[in-house]
Amino acid sequence: MTYHTLVCILSIDWGDIINYTIGVNEEKCIACGICVRVCPTGTLEMDRKKGMVYNTGIECDNLWGCIYSCPTRALEISEVA
C-alpha cells in the first residue's frame, strides 16, 4: 500500500494546533477526480498520465469534503504525533 501525504493544521476552540496527515491509498483510488473537484484550496490534483491523485503541498483548509466524497474511501486522515 502506498500513501502520499500532506500535513493539515486544525485550530481548536482553545487555539491548539493539531497536525493531520491525509493519505491517498493507490490500491483503492480509481482516479475519478471527485476529491480534486471538491477541494477548494488545490491541495489535491490529478495526474492524468499516472491515473492517480496526489497532493500539491498546498495547505489543507480542513473542510475534508474530499474524504467524505470519495466513493472508494481511498483517502484517510490520521493525527500526526
N, C-alpha and C positions, 0 to 999 in steps of 0.2 A: 504494500500500500504506500503510495507516495502522496505527500502533502505539500502544498505551497502555503506559506503562512504570511500573515501580516499582523502587526500589533495594533490593537484598537484601544482607545482610552475612554473610560466611562466615569463621569463625575457623579458621585453620590450626593445626596442632600447635605451631608456633613462636609463636603469638599474633598473627600478622599478620592484618590485616583486608583482605579483598578485596571490592570493591563490584561487584554484578552488576545488570544490567537484564533484566527479563523483559518481553518484548513479546507482545502479542496481535495476530496477523495477522487483520484483519477479513475479508479475502478468503477465508481458509481456515477460519475459525471457523464451525461450523454450529450454535452455541448449544445444544449437547447438555447442558451443565452438569456433565459428569463432573469437570472440573478444579475446579469450585466445590465439589462434594461431597467430593473428596479433600483439599481444603485445610483443614488443622487450625487455622489461625490466622485465617481470614476475610479473607485477603489478596485473594482473587478473589471476585467476586459477579456475579450475572446480572442484566442489565437486561432484563426481560421485554418491555417496550414496544418497545425498540430491537432486541431479539433479538441481544444481544451480551454478551460477558463484559468486565468492567472490573476494574481494581484499586481497592481501597478506601483505599490508603495505609497500611494496617497492615503492619508489618514482616514480611517473609517469614522463615520459620524454616529455609529451605533444605533441606527434605525433597525438594522437586522432584517429588513424586508427580504434580502437575498436568502437568508436561511429559511424563512417561512414560505417563500415562493418556490423553492427547489423541489421539483416533483420526485426526485430520486433520493432526496436527503443526502446529497453529496457534500454539503457544507456543514462544518462542525465548528463549534466555538468552545473554547476552554480557557480557564483563567491561567495566566502565567504567574508562576511563583516569584 
